[in-house]
């Protein structure tokens, strides 16, 4: 399944790891959810669960596949966010159309925000949650006055217009020019988005900003709400507040899962706020992991990666609330009832955003490339959209 011998070991785990906490029906829809998600459980009737996903990467390269649809041995393609950036245009000229918060997680997962042949102007822009320094070199040097900077940029603008005449087919140069122009406009817009001072104390507490365990996830999801309000098309949030125990192969401590504790409060807050502000109908929320976890015990208190079957959920954006489709087998290992690949998820997301996946293409590599592949076969997931 993967080329490297060191990650191609077929371990045998003879024991099923028992449930560490209870499950119960939630909401009017009656979907069963774990007790680890008490705040998200209150939003059950707003969620559409897909419980028969699978992926072909069983290591953390799957973080790329969930965004590109491609296995690590395939030719890599632009990410979902880059395609949406390319297909939908912008609603705010002063902010990036594709913002990344908290990732990518390491140097091998940069494909998850890459734009490749679509052009660098469509790549994701990682922002730090610091209004004083949200991105490297994103603010005017304090030793330079605003008038001096304005004069400098006017000169650069003249040179750029000359370059457009001299080098009309230089895509990289054109993208670089656009990036610098956007960076100039972002100097005021980005710090304002990431400054939570105007938010009242009740909102900050709702997202868990008053508690160390929930603060990072809360900041990212509050920033996501503020970006969406200002017209940013695609916000990609990574759920890794710290490196301690995030990949818990052997660190599931009885009835206390730290990963759920990090994100449950803020995830529920985001959905509640989008709904209260009238934004949920026009905002599609996708919550997913790169793969599942096996029901078999690994070591003393852990589980192994499971690419063969896992669950994700969607909310808002034209989805059918209170829905749950698909299933895994009786031990939660294999997706059944037509296992769904990533390309079906991508076709569904594009459809919800008003884009037909067959019609969203870019001529590259001597063919019409698509997020969902050139061979066809991707389908919008039935039963998820209203």
Phi, psi and omega per residue, in radians:
X1 nan -0.425 3.090
X2 -2.434 2.680 -2.990
X3 -1.368 -0.484 -3.021
X4 -1.389 2.244 -3.090
X5 -1.068 -0.610 -3.056
X6 -1.213 -0.300 3.083
X7 -2.006 0.306 -3.119
X8 -1.966 0.466 -3.119
X9 -1.515 2.235 -3.114
X10 -1.655 1.464 3.128
X11 -1.236 2.658 3.092
X12 -1.964 2.207 3.131
X13 -2.061 1.816 -2.991
X14 -1.377 -0.216 -3.033
X15 -1.923 2.422 2.997
X16 -1.434 2.295 3.129
X17 -1.462 2.103 -3.047
X18 -1.221 2.798 3.046
X19 -1.055 2.438 -3.115
X20 -1.746 -0.105 -3.058
X21 -2.748 2.886 -3.075
X22 -1.406 2.820 2.967
X23 -2.122 2.630 3.111
X24 -2.692 2.681 3.055
X25 -1.109 2.440 -3.099
X26 -2.168 2.503 3.049
X27 1.151 -3.079 3.097
X28 -1.207 -0.474 -3.112
X29 -1.270 -0.382 3.078
X30 1.320 0.284 3.123
X31 -1.187 2.398 3.137
X32 -1.423 2.273 3.122
X33 -2.345 2.627 -3.130
X34 -1.202 2.652 3.061
X35 -1.171 -0.212 3.103
X36 -1.212 -0.204 -3.068
X37 -2.117 1.076 -3.057
X38 -1.130 -0.645 -3.121
X39 -1.348 -0.740 3.093
X40 -1.103 -0.571 -3.126
X41 -1.049 -0.504 3.123
X42 -1.234 -0.227 3.136
X43 -1.806 0.204 -3.006
X44 -0.940 -0.647 -3.084
X45 -1.320 -0.055 3.058
X46 -1.760 -0.055 -2.981
X47 -1.821 2.630 2.999
X48 -2.102 1.923 -3.081
X49 -1.578 2.355 3.002
X50 -2.021 2.004 -2.940
X51 -1.966 0.290 3.129
X52 -2.310 0.752 3.072
X53 -1.453 2.707 3.014
X54 -2.640 2.818 3.124
X55 -2.451 2.817 -3.092
X56 -1.712 -0.089 3.063
X57 -1.788 2.218 -3.105
X58 -1.853 0.099 3.001
X59 -2.034 -3.005 -2.990
X60 -1.304 -0.003 2.946
X61 -1.118 -0.308 3.073
X62 -1.023 -0.391 3.040
X63 -1.027 -0.587 3.056
X64 -1.296 -0.748 -3.049
X65 -1.088 -0.607 -3.114
X66 -1.191 -0.321 3.098
X67 -1.769 -0.487 -3.087
X68 -1.901 -0.363 -3.086
X69 1.412 0.088 -3.014
X70 -2.010 2.477 3.033
X71 -1.237 2.807 -3.090
X72 -1.114 -0.395 3.112
X73 -1.555 -0.160 3.117
X74 -1.384 2.838 2.985
X75 -1.152 2.200 -3.056
X76 -1.256 2.595 -3.058
X77 -2.229 2.863 3.085
X78 -1.037 2.707 -3.095
X79 -1.402 2.894 3.117
X80 -0.949 -0.822 -3.133
X81 -1.067 -0.677 3.118
X82 -1.144 -0.718 3.120
X83 -1.114 -0.722 3.133
X84 -1.190 -0.680 3.034
X85 -0.984 -0.813 -3.138
X86 -1.175 -0.658 -3.018
X87 -1.468 -0.494 -2.987
X88 -1.865 -0.299 -3.085
X89 1.293 -2.838 -2.997
X90 -2.101 2.688 2.994
X91 -1.952 -0.077 -3.109
X92 -2.605 1.927 -3.077
X93 -1.263 -0.202 -3.078
X94 -1.721 -0.037 3.137
X95 -2.276 2.681 3.058
X96 -1.099 2.642 3.073
X97 -1.401 -0.347 -3.057
X98 -2.310 1.817 -3.080
X99 -1.926 2.462 -3.126
X100 -2.094 2.260 3.134
X101 -2.123 2.042 3.022
X102 1.527 0.220 -3.102
X103 -2.805 -3.022 -0.060
X104 -1.081 2.872 -2.981
X105 -1.337 -0.485 3.095
X106 -2.794 3.132 -3.016
X107 -1.177 -0.322 -3.122
X108 -1.535 -0.083 -3.081
X109 -2.013 0.394 -3.137
X110 -1.203 -0.314 3.093
X111 -1.046 -0.437 -3.051
X112 -1.167 -0.220 3.067
X113 -2.234 0.155 -3.020
X114 -1.426 2.683 3.133
X115 -1.994 -0.265 3.061
X116 0.802 -2.154 -3.012
X117 -1.225 -0.235 3.055
X118 -1.166 -0.344 3.141
X119 1.895 2.516 -3.056
X120 -1.088 -0.367 3.135
X121 -1.178 -0.246 -3.134
X122 -1.734 0.026 -3.130
X123 -1.291 2.739 3.097
X124 -1.195 2.552 3.136
X125 -1.913 1.851 3.111
X126 -1.230 2.318 3.094
X127 -2.070 2.461 3.029
X128 -1.582 2.584 -3.106
X129 -1.448 1.016 -3.140
X130 -2.450 1.818 -3.089
X131 -1.067 -0.359 3.121
X132 -1.423 -0.402 3.140
X133 -2.648 1.203 -3.039
X134 -1.275 -0.414 3.071
X135 -2.684 2.652 -3.072
X136 -1.011 2.338 3.076
X137 0.999 0.574 -3.087
X138 -1.643 0.049 3.137
X139 -2.285 2.730 3.136
X140 -1.147 2.398 3.067
X141 -1.033 2.226 -3.094
X142 -1.054 -0.335 3.124
X143 -1.399 -0.113 -3.107
X144 -1.942 2.300 3.129
X145 -1.355 2.846 3.108
X146 -1.083 -0.666 3.134
X147 -1.148 -0.701 3.107
X148 -1.118 -0.739 3.124
X149 -1.127 -0.708 3.140
X150 -1.072 -0.756 3.124
X151 -1.124 -0.688 3.113
X152 -1.077 -0.759 -3.106
X153 -1.263 -0.530 3.055
X154 -1.111 -0.701 3.079
X155 -1.140 -0.792 3.118
X156 -1.049 -0.671 3.122
X157 -1.069 -0.705 3.099
X158 -1.120 -0.730 3.116
X159 -1.146 -0.657 3.119
X160 -1.109 -0.700 3.131
X161 -1.156 -0.623 3.062
X162 -1.149 -0.715 -3.136
X163 -1.108 -0.614 3.137
X164 -1.115 -0.529 3.105
X165 -1.408 -0.740 -3.076
X166 -1.301 -0.594 -3.062
X167 -2.272 1.145 -3.025
X168 -1.162 -0.351 -3.073
X169 -1.850 0.194 -3.115
X170 -1.531 1.616 -3.088
X171 -1.123 -0.666 -3.112
X172 -1.133 -0.705 3.118
X173 -1.154 -0.743 3.142
X174 -1.107 -0.705 3.113
X175 -1.149 -0.686 3.120
X176 -1.110 -0.712 3.106
X177 -1.079 -0.806 3.125
X178 -1.075 -0.682 -3.117
X179 -1.117 -0.737 3.134
X180 -1.199 -0.654 3.098
X181 -1.120 -0.740 3.099
X182 -1.137 -0.720 -3.141
X183 -1.027 -0.665 3.116
X184 -1.113 -0.792 -3.131
X185 -1.205 -0.502 -3.119
X186 -1.264 -0.292 -3.060
X187 -0.977 -0.607 3.105
X188 -1.669 -0.676 -2.994
X189 -1.226 -0.750 -3.046
X190 -1.210 -0.825 3.104
X191 -1.011 -0.611 3.131
X192 -1.125 -0.717 -3.141
X193 -1.111 -0.701 -3.024
X194 -1.574 0.055 3.078
X195 -1.618 1.892 -3.075
X196 -1.516 0.056 -3.101
X197 -0.986 -0.678 3.137
X198 -1.187 -0.303 3.136
X199 -1.265 2.435 -3.130
X200 -1.301 2.893 -3.059
X201 -1.129 -0.569 3.126
X202 -1.119 -0.699 3.119
X203 -1.163 -0.750 3.127
X204 -1.067 -0.705 3.119
X205 -1.216 -0.635 3.121
X206 -0.991 -0.676 -3.139
X207 -1.519 -0.063 3.107
X208 1.439 0.423 -3.121
X209 -1.265 -0.192 -3.116
X210 -1.611 0.047 -3.095
X211 -2.277 2.320 -3.077
X212 -1.011 -0.703 -3.052
X213 -1.136 -0.521 -3.056
X214 -1.943 -0.041 -2.979
X215 -1.120 -0.815 -3.052
X216 -1.138 -0.837 3.102
X217 -1.079 -0.692 3.123
X218 -1.098 -0.733 3.116
X219 -1.099 -0.733 -3.117
X220 -1.144 -0.742 -3.089
X221 -1.354 -0.530 3.012
X222 -1.156 -0.738 3.067
X223 -1.064 -0.690 3.117
X224 -1.055 -0.766 3.112
X225 -1.073 -0.740 -3.128
X226 -1.173 -0.612 3.091
X227 -1.188 -0.757 3.117
X228 -1.071 -0.733 3.124
X229 -1.032 -0.513 -3.078
X230 -1.688 0.200 2.976
X231 1.627 0.190 3.075
X232 -1.221 2.272 -3.005
X233 -1.267 -0.702 -2.985
X234 -2.461 2.090 3.118
X235 -2.066 2.109 -3.097
X236 -1.908 2.000 -3.057
X237 -1.950 2.246 3.084
X238 -1.731 2.349 -3.074
X239 -1.720 1.291 3.082
X240 -2.502 1.319 -3.118
X241 -1.029 -0.542 3.037
X242 -2.688 3.021 -3.074
X243 -1.573 0.008 -3.063
X244 -1.417 1.756 3.021
X245 1.426 0.230 -3.088
X246 -1.218 -0.531 3.135
X247 -1.902 1.263 -2.885
X248 -1.421 1.408 3.044
X249 -1.253 -0.548 -3.078
X250 -2.455 0.640 -2.984
X251 -2.395 0.571 3.089
X252 -1.576 1.880 -2.944
X253 -1.634 1.519 3.057
X254 0.979 -2.117 -3.071
X255 -1.749 0.424 -3.079
X256 -2.301 1.817 3.129
X257 -1.759 1.932 -3.066
X258 -1.095 -0.506 -3.118
X259 -1.136 -0.720 3.084
X260 -1.145 -0.710 -3.132
X261 -1.053 -0.622 -3.140
X262 -1.072 -0.734 -2.838
X263 -2.004 -0.291 -3.024
X264 -1.018 -0.875 -3.068
X265 -1.064 -0.873 -3.069
X266 -1.202 -0.598 3.120
X267 -1.131 -0.794 3.064
X268 -1.072 -0.690 3.138
X269 -1.104 -0.744 3.141
X270 -1.049 -0.835 -3.127
X271 -1.109 -0.740 3.136
X272 -1.090 -0.766 -3.101
X273 -1.207 -0.730 3.094
X274 -1.030 -0.703 -3.141
X275 -1.172 -0.816 -3.116
X276 -1.110 -0.573 -3.096
X277 -1.579 0.075 3.129
X278 1.284 0.360 -3.086
X279 -1.757 -0.269 -3.021
X280 -1.175 -0.612 -3.138
X281 -1.088 -0.529 -3.093
X282 -1.873 0.119 3.117
X283 -2.123 2.160 3.101
X284 -1.651 2.111 3.112
X285 -1.827 2.199 3.067
X286 -2.076 2.226 -3.129
X287 -2.157 2.020 -3.031
X288 -2.645 2.721 2.938
X289 -1.799 2.999 -3.118
X290 -1.359 -0.391 3.059
X291 -2.858 -3.109 3.101
X292 -1.701 -2.843 3.050
X293 -2.244 2.555 -3.090
X294 -1.257 2.701 2.980
X295 -1.351 -0.218 -3.118
X296 -1.397 2.599 3.128
X297 -1.356 2.346 3.024
X298 -2.040 2.075 -3.064
X299 1.213 -2.522 -3.070
X300 -1.498 -0.768 -3.061
X301 -2.512 1.053 -3.117
X302 -2.651 3.089 3.101
X303 -2.374 2.663 -3.135
X304 -1.597 2.917 3.020
X305 -1.040 2.540 3.078
X306 -2.383 1.776 3.113
X307 -1.457 -0.142 -2.959
X308 -1.506 -0.182 3.123
X309 -3.101 2.198 3.089
X310 -2.786 3.020 -3.031
X311 -2.004 2.537 2.920
X312 -2.405 2.939 3.057
X313 -2.398 2.714 3.082
X314 -2.177 2.740 3.097
X315 -2.616 2.627 3.097
X316 1.191 -2.896 2.991
X317 0.947 0.607 3.109
X318 1.507 0.139 3.083
X319 -1.359 2.860 3.130
X320 -1.609 1.865 -3.048
X321 -1.191 2.641 3.102
X322 1.226 0.483 -3.080
X323 -1.886 2.516 2.939
X324 -2.462 2.147 -3.111
X325 -2.129 2.755 3.079
X326 1.303 3.083 -3.113
X327 -2.905 2.860 2.875
X328 -1.858 3.034 -3.110
X329 -1.198 -3.076 -2.969
X330 -1.154 -0.296 3.087
X331 -1.910 0.104 3.082
X332 1.343 0.511 -3.087
X333 -1.783 -0.938 -3.002
X334 -1.923 2.342 3.027
X335 -1.175 2.352 3.103
X336 -2.206 -3.064 -3.106
X337 0.985 1.072 -3.089
X338 1.009 1.412 3.074
X339 -0.943 2.400 -2.999
X340 -1.859 2.199 3.082
X341 -1.451 2.972 -3.123
X342 -1.056 -0.583 -3.088
X343 -1.132 -0.539 3.055
X344 -1.187 -0.679 3.071
X345 -1.072 -0.765 -3.139
X346 -1.124 -0.727 3.102
X347 -1.054 -0.659 -3.137
X348 -1.197 -0.773 3.130
X349 -1.086 -0.813 3.130
X350 -1.058 -0.738 3.137
X351 -1.065 -0.759 3.134
X352 -1.104 -0.486 -3.141
X353 -1.604 0.128 3.077
X354 1.518 0.322 -3.115
X355 -2.085 2.178 3.016
X356 -1.367 2.175 -3.045
X357 -1.118 -0.495 3.120
X358 -1.205 -0.474 -3.056
X359 -1.673 -0.149 3.126
X360 -1.631 1.730 -3.075
X361 -2.448 2.924 3.108
X362 -2.529 2.285 -3.113
X363 -1.366 1.960 -3.134
X364 -2.703 2.733 3.112
X365 0.995 0.469 3.105
X366 1.344 0.267 -3.129
X367 -2.686 2.995 3.087
X368 -1.527 1.797 -3.101
X369 -1.436 2.562 3.102
X370 -2.368 2.684 3.025
X371 -1.007 -0.696 -3.079
X372 -1.608 0.249 3.035
X373 1.558 2.777 -3.099
X374 -1.594 -0.211 -3.079
X375 -1.408 -0.275 -3.087
X376 1.418 -3.141 3.097
X377 1.847 -0.346 3.106
X378 -1.196 2.468 -3.103
X379 -2.328 2.540 3.000
X380 -1.165 2.313 -3.075
X381 -1.168 2.140 -3.115
X382 -1.272 2.434 3.041
X383 1.589 -0.133 -3.091
X384 -1.608 -0.660 -3.093
X385 -1.648 2.526 -3.125
X386 -1.225 nan nan
